[in-house]
Amino acid sequence: MPDFVRSYVRIVDEVNRRLGRIIMYFIFVMISILLWSSVSKATGWPSLWTLEMAQFAMVTYYILGGPYSIQLGSNVRMDLFYGEWSVKKKAWFDAITVLCLMTYLGVLLYGAIESTAYSIEYWERSRTIWRPYMWPIKSVMCIGILLMLLQAISEFFKDIARIREVEL
C-alpha cells in the first residue's frame, strides 16, 4: 500500500480512537442532566432545559462515538453466513458494504451541511419553551458525520489491504 494510504489510516484511526475514548464519558454528562431534571422536579423547581439538553448530549455521544464504534468493529452484523467465511471473502463483502456506507454518509453530510448553513444564516431556534439555537448541535452532527466518513474510508483501505494480503 502507498505511504499516503498508511499515513491516512494511521492518522484517522488515531484521531477517532482518542475522540471516542473521550466521548464515551459523555454518558455521565447525560446521566447528570437527567438526574438534575429528576431532582429539580422533585423539589418543585422544574428546569425547562434538561430534556432538550439531555437529547443534545445523547446526539453528541452517538454521533461522535460512531467513528470509534466502526473502528472497533462493534457494528451489528448478521453472522449467519459471515462467521464461516474466509478472511479474504469477509474483506470483499466488507469493502462492498463500506462503499454503500460511504455513499450514505456523503449524502447525509451534504444534507447536514445545508441544514447547518440554514441554521446559522437564519439563527434557527428550537420550537420548545427553552428555545436554544440549533447551529451548535447541527455543527456537532456535521463533524461527527465527517469523522464517520473518514473512518469508513480508512476501513475501506484496510479491506483492500486484506484482499491484497498486504500489511497496512
C-alpha positions, 0 to 999 in steps of 0.5 A: 500500500502507498505511504499516503494510504498508511499515513491516512489510516494511521492518522484517522484511526488515531484521531477517532480512537482518542475522540471516542475514548473521550466521548464515551464519558459523555454518558455521565454528562447525560446521566447528570442532566437527567438526574438534575431534571429528576431532582429539580422536579422533585423539589418543585423547581422544574428546569425547562432545559434538561430534556432538550439538553439531555437529547443534545448530549445523547446526539453528541455521544452517538454521533461522535462515538460512531467513528470509534464504534466502526473502528472497533468493529462493534457494528451489528452484523448478521453472522449467519453466513459471515462467521464461516467465511474466509478472511479474504471473502469477509474483506470483499463483502466488507469493502462492498458494504463500506462503499454503500456506507460511504455513499450514505454518509456523503449524502447525509453530510451534504444534507447536514451541511445545508441544514447547518448553513440554514441554521446559522444564516437564519439563527434557527431556534428550537420550537420548545419553551427553552428555545436554544439555537440549533447551529451548535448541535447541527455543527456537532452532527456535521463533524461527527458525520465527517469523522464517520466518513473518514473512518469508513474510508480508512476501513475501506483501505484496510479491506483492500489491504486484506484482499491484497494480503498486504500489511497496512 
